[in-house]
Amino acid sequence: MTTGTAITAVTARQVFSDRGHPGVECTVVTENGAKGVAVVTAGISVGEYEVQFAYDGGKKWGGRGVQKAVGNIVNTIGPAVIGMDAANQLAVDAVIVQLDGTPNKRKLGGNATAAVSAATLFAGAAALGIPLYQHIGGVHACTLPTPGVLTLVGSKRYGSGQRSGGKPSYSMICYGFDTFSDASYAAWEVNKVFGELVDKKWGLATHKGWTAAGPGFVNHDRELWDVMVETLKQTGYEGKVGFQVDIAAGTYYDKAKERYVGLFSAEDKTRDDLMRLYEETVKNYPFVIIEDPLDENDYEGHAILTRELGVAIVGDDLFTTNTERLQHGLALGAANTMLLKVNQIGTISEAFDAVQMCYDHGYGVMPCDSRGEGPNIADYAVGLNTGHLREGAIGPVGNRFLEIEAELGSRAKFAGRKGFKP
């Protein structure tokens, strides 16, 4: 054990998050006084096969209080890992997994296990006195990923999507540039112009840099895609910026009807209807990344789209950063990229195992900070050499990337178009 890296204290508390419900914050302290602080929250759209979070239930906080998870950290996980080496992530995570003993973290809660695991990772880097991305990836962690910028959310414009948490959401991914700094500026510019065009066309001002689309906004999302195309024309970024969409299609799927209800337009759609729409969309618009285009159980459909569309097909609800689900998808050729939510599976080691499985089989990895990762998602992306991520061009995450780019200096590389599939 490196001098000073032993864990001496583990504390936790309930905190506010940007998701509208509480999150779990865990602090791990090492012998040399280094600290790692991690926050874990639930996502907006949650896949059926994700690990279970520990919630308090009852009326307070709408049942989403996390004092139970906090107690599990303070009373069970913390005492078990105190004295262990914060720089030995695998060993700490192995203890956490053994303590829970369930495949979906239902005993202690995935929010409790993930918070301690992530805080340990951060404390290990701090105790060693190295940046988080270097702690994760070593000397080879020097590639800045191709980023995107969120432009539009809004799930209820066609009378459905109550479960989707604002999906489909659209982003511009900025790939045709030499540096992350240049891509970041392009993202800021396209986002600004898109907001101006939307406001001019529909009188709908942007909110926090993106547009929130409500009922009656458009009759079909093609109207939005046309404005996105006009944005690229006005900014001169045609061929340098593409479109990314997170559909979360499973949240629109009505099992009784065997139809997708209110997705992209008011009409119900079969799987074949959606597939034809995707084919038309990719042919006529510069979409380069499509996430969760079909129901989370439809591996076969995802495999067909992967073969036929020629773009990055990302599995989020499809894979849930889970090696078992990922292995099933790999066998069928379903999707070609996994969305990485580091706090989604329960421990850092399990998440990184899924990343390695992707790389071993030629799949891409697309990090996302929707589970409380915040600016640390930048370090994950650089440390794991993912090549791209969902959004991340501007705001706090973008600031962290710019900081990393400056730290790396002449060693900094930018992934560009090679950063994502196919």
C-alpha positions as CSV (number, residue, x, y, z in Angstrom):
1,M,0.0,0.0,0.0
2,T,1.3,3.5,-0.9
3,T,2.0,5.6,2.2
4,G,-1.1,7.6,3.1
5,T,-3.6,6.0,0.8
6,A,-5.4,3.9,3.4
7,I,-9.1,4.8,4.0
8,T,-9.6,6.3,7.4
9,A,-13.2,7.6,7.2
10,V,-16.3,7.1,5.2
11,T,-19.3,9.5,5.6
12,A,-22.5,10.1,3.7
13,R,-25.4,12.4,3.6
14,Q,-28.5,13.2,1.5
15,V,-28.1,16.2,-0.8
16,F,-30.1,18.1,-3.4
17,S,-29.5,17.2,-7.0
18,D,-30.4,18.7,-10.3
19,R,-32.8,15.9,-11.0
20,G,-35.6,17.2,-8.7
21,H,-35.1,14.5,-6.1
22,P,-32.4,13.9,-3.5
23,G,-29.0,12.2,-4.2
24,V,-26.5,10.4,-2.1
25,E,-23.2,12.1,-1.3
26,C,-20.3,10.0,0.0
27,T,-17.0,11.3,1.3
28,V,-13.9,9.0,1.6
29,V,-10.9,10.3,3.5
30,T,-7.4,8.8,3.4
31,E,-4.6,8.6,5.8
32,N,-2.7,11.5,4.2
33,G,-5.8,13.8,4.4
34,A,-6.9,13.4,0.8
35,K,-10.7,13.4,0.1
36,G,-12.9,12.0,-2.5
37,V,-16.5,13.2,-2.7
38,A,-19.1,11.6,-5.0
39,V,-22.8,12.2,-5.6
40,V,-25.1,9.5,-7.1
41,T,-28.6,10.3,-8.3
42,A,-31.2,8.5,-10.3
43,G,-31.6,9.3,-14.0
44,I,-34.6,10.9,-15.7
45,S,-35.4,7.8,-17.8
46,V,-34.5,4.6,-15.9
47,G,-34.1,1.3,-17.7
48,E,-36.0,-1.7,-16.5
49,Y,-32.7,-3.6,-16.0
50,E,-30.8,-1.1,-14.0
51,V,-29.6,-1.8,-10.4
52,Q,-32.1,-0.9,-7.7
53,F,-31.6,2.2,-5.6
54,A,-32.4,2.3,-1.9
55,Y,-35.2,4.8,-1.3
56,D,-37.0,5.7,1.9
57,G,-40.6,5.5,0.6
58,G,-43.4,7.4,2.3
59,K,-44.6,10.9,1.5
60,K,-41.5,12.9,2.2
61,W,-39.5,13.8,-0.9
62,G,-42.2,11.9,-2.9
63,G,-40.8,8.7,-1.6
64,R,-37.4,9.4,-3.1
65,G,-35.6,10.2,0.1
66,V,-32.2,8.4,0.4
67,Q,-31.6,8.3,4.2
68,K,-31.8,4.5,3.9
69,A,-28.9,4.5,1.4
70,V,-27.0,6.9,3.7
71,G,-27.5,4.6,6.6
72,N,-26.3,1.6,4.6
73,I,-23.1,3.5,3.8
74,V,-22.5,4.7,7.4
75,N,-23.4,1.5,9.1
76,T,-22.4,-1.3,6.7
77,I,-20.2,-0.3,3.7
78,G,-18.0,2.3,5.5
79,P,-16.8,0.1,8.4
80,A,-16.0,-2.7,5.9
81,V,-13.7,-0.6,3.7
82,I,-12.0,1.5,6.4
83,G,-8.3,0.5,6.4
84,M,-8.3,-0.6,2.8
85,D,-6.2,1.0,0.1
86,A,-8.1,3.7,-1.7
87,A,-5.7,3.3,-4.6
88,N,-6.8,-0.4,-5.0
89,Q,-10.2,0.1,-6.6
90,L,-10.7,-3.6,-7.5
91,A,-10.2,-4.7,-3.9
92,V,-12.6,-2.1,-2.4
93,D,-15.2,-2.8,-5.0
94,A,-14.9,-6.5,-4.4
95,V,-15.8,-6.0,-0.8
96,I,-18.7,-3.8,-1.7
97,V,-20.1,-6.3,-4.1
98,Q,-19.7,-9.1,-1.5
99,L,-21.4,-7.1,1.2
100,D,-24.5,-6.6,-1.0
101,G,-24.5,-10.1,-2.4
102,T,-27.3,-9.5,-4.9
103,P,-27.1,-9.2,-8.7
104,N,-29.0,-5.9,-8.8
105,K,-27.8,-4.2,-5.5
106,R,-31.2,-4.5,-3.9
107,K,-29.8,-5.2,-0.4
108,L,-27.8,-2.0,0.1
109,G,-28.9,0.0,-2.9
110,G,-27.0,0.8,-6.1
111,N,-27.0,4.5,-5.0
112,A,-25.2,3.5,-1.8
113,T,-22.7,1.1,-3.4
114,A,-21.9,3.4,-6.3
115,A,-21.4,6.5,-4.1
116,V,-18.8,4.7,-2.0
117,S,-17.1,3.2,-5.0
118,A,-16.8,6.5,-6.9
119,A,-15.7,8.4,-3.8
120,T,-13.0,5.8,-3.3
121,L,-11.8,6.3,-6.9
122,F,-11.6,10.1,-6.3
123,A,-9.9,9.7,-3.0
124,G,-7.3,7.3,-4.5
125,A,-6.4,9.9,-7.2
126,A,-6.2,12.7,-4.6
127,A,-4.1,10.6,-2.2
128,L,-1.6,9.8,-5.0
129,G,-1.5,13.4,-6.1
130,I,-2.5,12.8,-9.7
131,P,-5.4,13.9,-11.8
132,L,-8.4,11.6,-11.9
133,Y,-8.0,10.9,-15.6
134,Q,-4.4,9.8,-15.1
135,H,-5.4,7.6,-12.2
136,I,-7.9,5.9,-14.5
137,G,-5.9,5.7,-17.7
138,G,-2.2,6.2,-16.9
139,V,0.2,7.9,-19.2
140,H,-2.0,7.1,-22.3
141,A,-4.9,9.3,-21.0
142,C,-4.4,12.2,-23.4
143,T,-7.2,12.1,-26.0
144,L,-10.0,14.7,-25.6
145,P,-13.4,13.2,-26.8
146,T,-15.7,14.6,-29.5
147,P,-18.4,16.5,-27.6
148,G,-22.0,17.5,-28.2
149,V,-24.3,20.2,-27.0
150,L,-27.9,19.6,-25.9
151,T,-30.3,21.7,-28.1
152,L,-33.9,20.4,-27.4
153,V,-35.8,18.3,-25.0
154,G,-39.6,17.7,-24.5
155,S,-41.5,14.5,-24.4
156,K,-45.1,15.4,-24.2
157,R,-45.6,17.3,-27.4
158,Y,-47.6,14.5,-28.9
159,G,-49.6,13.5,-25.9
160,S,-47.4,10.7,-24.7
161,G,-43.9,10.2,-23.3
162,Q,-44.8,10.7,-19.6
163,R,-42.2,8.1,-18.7
164,S,-39.4,9.3,-20.9
165,G,-38.0,12.2,-18.9
166,G,-37.9,14.6,-21.8
167,K,-36.9,12.3,-24.6
168,P,-36.4,12.3,-27.5
169,S,-33.6,14.9,-26.8
170,Y,-31.5,16.3,-29.5
171,S,-27.9,17.3,-29.5
172,M,-25.3,18.6,-32.0
173,I,-22.1,16.6,-32.0
174,C,-19.0,18.6,-33.1
175,Y,-16.5,16.4,-34.8
176,G,-14.9,18.3,-37.7
177,F,-12.3,20.2,-35.7
178,D,-8.7,20.1,-34.7
179,T,-9.0,20.6,-31.0
180,F,-11.5,20.3,-28.2
181,S,-11.4,24.1,-27.8
182,D,-12.5,24.6,-31.4
183,A,-15.3,22.0,-31.0
184,S,-16.4,23.6,-27.8
185,Y,-16.8,27.0,-29.5
186,A,-18.7,25.5,-32.4
187,A,-21.1,23.8,-29.9
188,W,-21.7,27.2,-28.2
189,E,-22.3,28.8,-31.6
190,V,-24.7,26.2,-33.0
191,N,-26.6,26.1,-29.7
192,K,-27.0,29.9,-29.8
193,V,-28.2,30.1,-33.4
194,F,-30.5,27.1,-33.0
195,G,-32.2,28.9,-30.0
196,E,-32.6,32.1,-32.0
197,L,-34.1,30.2,-34.9
198,V,-36.6,28.4,-32.7
199,D,-37.6,31.5,-30.9
200,K,-38.0,33.3,-34.3
201,K,-40.1,30.5,-35.8
202,W,-42.2,29.5,-32.8
203,G,-41.8,32.3,-30.3
204,L,-40.3,29.8,-27.8
205,A,-37.4,31.1,-25.9
206,T,-34.6,28.8,-24.8
207,H,-34.2,27.6,-21.3
208,K,-30.7,27.0,-19.8
209,G,-29.3,27.0,-23.3
210,W,-31.7,24.4,-24.7
211,T,-35.3,24.5,-25.9
212,A,-38.1,22.8,-24.0
213,A,-40.8,21.7,-26.4
214,G,-44.4,21.3,-25.1
215,P,-47.7,20.1,-26.6
216,G,-48.7,21.6,-29.9
217,F,-45.2,22.8,-30.6
218,V,-44.8,20.9,-33.9
219,N,-46.7,18.2,-35.7
220,H,-43.7,16.1,-36.4
221,D,-40.1,16.2,-35.3
222,R,-39.0,16.7,-38.9
223,E,-39.8,20.3,-38.3
224,L,-37.1,20.4,-35.6
225,W,-34.6,18.6,-37.8
226,D,-35.2,21.2,-40.5
227,V,-34.3,24.0,-38.1
228,M,-31.2,22.0,-37.0
229,V,-30.2,21.8,-40.7
230,E,-30.7,25.5,-41.1
231,T,-28.6,26.1,-38.0
232,L,-25.7,24.3,-39.7
233,K,-26.1,26.3,-42.9
234,Q,-26.1,29.6,-41.0
235,T,-23.0,28.8,-38.9
236,G,-21.1,27.2,-41.8
237,Y,-20.6,23.9,-39.9
238,E,-22.2,21.6,-42.5
239,G,-20.0,18.4,-42.6
240,K,-18.4,19.4,-39.3
241,V,-21.4,19.0,-36.9
242,G,-23.8,16.2,-36.9
243,F,-27.0,15.3,-35.0
244,Q,-27.4,13.0,-32.1
245,V,-30.7,11.9,-30.6
246,D,-31.5,10.0,-27.4
247,I,-34.9,8.5,-28.1
248,A,-35.6,6.2,-25.1
249,A,-38.1,4.4,-27.4
250,G,-39.0,1.8,-24.8
251,T,-40.6,4.5,-22.7
252,Y,-43.1,5.1,-25.5
253,Y,-43.8,1.4,-26.1
254,D,-47.3,0.2,-25.3
255,K,-47.0,-3.6,-24.8
256,A,-50.7,-4.1,-25.0
257,K,-51.0,-2.3,-28.3
258,E,-47.6,-3.5,-29.5
259,R,-47.2,0.1,-30.7
260,Y,-45.0,3.1,-30.0
261,V,-47.4,5.8,-28.9
262,G,-46.7,9.5,-29.5
263,L,-43.1,9.1,-30.6
264,F,-41.9,11.7,-33.1
265,S,-45.5,12.5,-34.0
266,A,-49.0,11.7,-32.6
267,E,-49.6,8.6,-34.7
268,D,-49.0,5.1,-33.2
269,K,-46.1,3.3,-34.8
270,T,-45.1,-0.3,-35.2
271,R,-41.5,-1.4,-35.1
272,D,-41.4,-1.5,-38.9
273,D,-42.8,2.0,-39.0
274,L,-40.0,3.3,-36.8
275,M,-37.4,1.4,-38.8
276,R,-38.6,3.0,-42.0
277,L,-38.6,6.4,-40.3
278,Y,-35.0,5.9,-39.1
279,E,-33.9,4.9,-42.6
280,E,-35.5,8.0,-44.1
281,T,-34.1,10.2,-41.4
282,V,-30.5,9.1,-41.7
283,K,-30.7,9.4,-45.5
284,N,-32.0,13.0,-45.5
285,Y,-30.5,14.5,-42.3
286,P,-27.0,14.4,-40.8
287,F,-27.8,12.1,-37.9
288,V,-24.6,10.3,-36.8
289,I,-25.7,8.9,-33.4
290,I,-29.0,7.3,-32.5
291,E,-29.5,6.1,-28.9
292,D,-32.1,3.5,-27.8
293,P,-34.1,3.6,-31.1
294,L,-36.3,0.7,-30.1
295,D,-37.6,-1.0,-26.9
296,E,-35.0,-2.1,-24.4
297,N,-35.9,-5.8,-25.0
298,D,-35.7,-5.6,-28.8
299,Y,-32.1,-6.8,-29.4
300,E,-33.0,-8.2,-32.9
301,G,-34.4,-4.8,-34.0
302,H,-31.3,-3.0,-32.7
303,A,-29.1,-5.5,-34.7
304,I,-31.1,-4.8,-37.9
305,L,-30.7,-1.0,-37.5
306,T,-27.0,-1.4,-36.7
307,R,-26.5,-3.3,-40.0
308,E,-28.6,-1.1,-42.2
309,L,-28.2,2.5,-41.0
310,G,-24.5,3.0,-41.0
311,V,-24.4,5.3,-37.9
312,A,-23.6,4.9,-34.3
313,I,-26.4,2.9,-32.6
314,V,-26.1,3.4,-28.8
315,G,-27.5,1.1,-26.2
316,D,-28.5,2.8,-22.9
317,D,-31.7,1.1,-21.6
318,L,-30.7,-1.7,-23.9
319,F,-27.4,-2.4,-22.0
320,T,-27.6,-0.5,-18.7
321,T,-23.8,-0.7,-18.4
322,N,-24.3,-4.3,-17.5
323,T,-21.9,-7.0,-18.8
324,E,-24.6,-9.7,-19.0
325,R,-26.9,-7.6,-21.1
326,L,-24.0,-6.3,-23.1
327,Q,-22.8,-9.8,-23.8
328,H,-26.2,-10.8,-25.2
329,G,-26.1,-7.7,-27.4
330,L,-22.6,-8.5,-28.7
331,A,-23.7,-12.0,-29.7
332,L,-26.5,-10.6,-31.8
333,G,-24.7,-7.5,-33.1
334,A,-27.2,-5.3,-31.4
335,A,-26.0,-1.7,-31.4
336,N,-22.3,-0.8,-31.9
337,T,-21.9,1.5,-28.8
338,M,-22.7,1.3,-25.1
339,L,-23.8,4.4,-23.2
340,L,-21.6,4.5,-20.1
341,K,-23.3,5.7,-16.9
342,V,-20.6,5.0,-14.4
343,N,-23.0,5.1,-11.4
344,Q,-25.6,3.0,-13.1
345,I,-24.3,-0.5,-12.4
346,G,-23.3,-0.2,-8.7
347,T,-19.5,0.0,-8.6
348,I,-16.7,1.6,-10.7
349,S,-15.1,-1.8,-11.4
350,E,-18.2,-3.3,-12.8
351,A,-18.7,-0.2,-15.1
352,F,-15.1,-0.4,-16.3
353,D,-15.5,-4.2,-16.9
354,A,-18.3,-3.3,-19.3
355,V,-16.1,-0.7,-21.0
356,Q,-13.4,-3.2,-21.5
357,M,-15.9,-5.7,-22.9
358,C,-16.9,-3.1,-25.4
359,Y,-13.4,-2.4,-26.5
360,D,-12.6,-6.2,-26.8
361,H,-15.4,-6.6,-29.3
362,G,-15.0,-3.4,-31.3
363,Y,-17.9,-1.5,-29.7
364,G,-17.7,2.2,-28.9
365,V,-18.3,3.7,-25.5
366,M,-20.2,7.0,-25.0
367,P,-20.1,8.4,-21.4
368,C,-23.0,10.3,-20.0
369,D,-23.2,12.3,-16.7
370,S,-26.8,11.8,-15.9
371,R,-26.3,9.9,-12.7
372,G,-24.5,12.6,-10.7
373,E,-21.1,12.3,-12.2
374,G,-20.9,16.0,-13.1
375,P,-17.6,17.4,-14.4
376,N,-15.9,14.1,-13.4
377,I,-17.4,12.6,-16.5
378,A,-14.7,14.5,-18.4
379,D,-12.0,12.6,-16.5
380,Y,-13.7,9.3,-17.1
381,A,-13.9,10.1,-20.9
382,V,-10.2,11.0,-21.1
383,G,-9.0,8.3,-18.7
384,L,-11.0,5.5,-20.6
385,N,-10.1,7.0,-24.0
386,T,-13.8,6.8,-25.1
387,G,-13.4,9.1,-28.1
388,H,-16.8,10.8,-27.5
389,L,-19.5,11.5,-25.0
390,R,-23.0,12.7,-24.8
391,E,-23.0,16.5,-24.7
392,G,-20.1,17.8,-22.6
393,A,-19.0,20.6,-24.9
394,I,-20.0,23.5,-22.8
395,G,-20.9,24.2,-19.1
396,P,-19.1,22.7,-16.1
397,V,-18.2,19.5,-18.0
398,G,-16.8,21.6,-20.9
399,N,-14.8,23.7,-18.5
400,R,-13.2,20.5,-17.1
401,F,-12.3,19.3,-20.5
402,L,-10.7,22.7,-21.3
403,E,-8.7,22.4,-18.0
404,I,-7.5,18.9,-19.0
405,E,-6.6,20.1,-22.5
406,A,-4.5,22.9,-20.9
407,E,-2.9,20.5,-18.5
408,L,-1.9,18.1,-21.3
409,G,-0.5,20.9,-23.4
410,S,1.2,19.5,-26.5
411,R,0.3,16.0,-25.5
412,A,-3.4,16.7,-25.9
413,K,-5.1,15.0,-28.9
414,F,-8.7,15.4,-30.2
415,A,-10.6,12.4,-31.4
416,G,-12.7,14.1,-34.0
417,R,-14.8,12.0,-36.3
418,K,-12.8,8.9,-35.4
419,G,-14.1,9.2,-31.9
420,F,-17.4,7.4,-32.6
421,K,-18.8,4.6,-34.7
422,P,-19.2,3.3,-37.2
